[in-house]
């Protein structure tokens, strides 16, 4: 059983529901960064990839679903909120942040 299938059964069985998040990963796929002398080349530009469509199973406890919806078809938005380590934020976004006061 692969990890996604396991997570679907776990979340569905324990928490009562689950959600799959389908998204575009711009940092995956084939490297297509133009080299020096090629069209689109810029000095000190970051790497450029073709990207890939990805799918992952979300923990339902990290999701906020449109409270005005009474049926699935009426859901207009879903927000996923995941806590991240400050080192992850620095590495991923290049921003220095401080930990929340309530996190010890």
N, C-alpha and C positions, 0 to 999 in steps of 0.2 A: 504494500500500500504506500503510495507516495505521500509526501508531507501535506499537500493541499487537500487530498482526500481525507487524510487523518484529521486535519484541522476542521474540515467541514463537519465530520461526524462528531468530533469533540464539542465544538461550539453548539451545534444543533442539539446534541443530547444533553449537555450540561446547562447551557445558557438559554436554550429554547429557540435560537435562530442564529443565522450567520449571514455574512455578506462577502461577496467577492468584489475586489476593487481592480478594475481594469484601467491601466494608465500607460502613457507613453514615457519610456525611459530614454531621455536624450543622450545619456552617457553610455549607452550600450550599442552593440552592432559594430559594423566595419568602420575603421578609422578613415575618414575622407578629408582630413586636414590638407589644404593645398600647400604644396611646397614652394620654396622661393622661386619666383619666375612664373608661377602658375596663376591663372585667373582667381581672384578672391584672396590671394595671399596678403596678410598684413603682419607687420613686425610685432612680435610678442603676443600673437593671438593664441587663444586656448585651443585645445584639441577639439575637433569637430567629428561627430559620428553620425551614421545613418539613423541610429535609434532603433528601438524595438518596442513592440506592444508587450506589456507584462500583465500578469494577474497574480494577486495574492489574496489570501483569506484574512479578513479583518476581525479583530476581537470586538464583539458587539459592545463591550463596555467602553470602547474608545469612540463610539459613534453617537452623534446627536442627529436624530431624525426629525424632520418637519413635524412639529406638534399639532399643526392644523389638519394633518392628513388623517382621515378615518379609515382609508383603504390604501393598499399599496399603490394603486394607480393615481392616487391624489398626492403622493409624495413629490414635492417640488425641489427639495434640497436635502442633502445629507452632509454633515461635517465630520471629519475624522480628526480627533485631537489625541496626539501621542506625546507623552513626555520624552524628552531627549536630554542626554548628558551634555554638559556645557562643552566638553571636548569635541563631541560630534558636531555641534553648531559651529565651533571655530574651524574645524577641518572642512566641513561641507560648505559653509557660507562665508568664512573668513571674518566673522564678527566675534568680538569679545563680549560675553554676557556674564552676569553673575547669577548664582543659584537663587532660587526663590527662598524667602525667609522661612517658610514653613517646611523646607526640606532640610533634613539634618544629616 
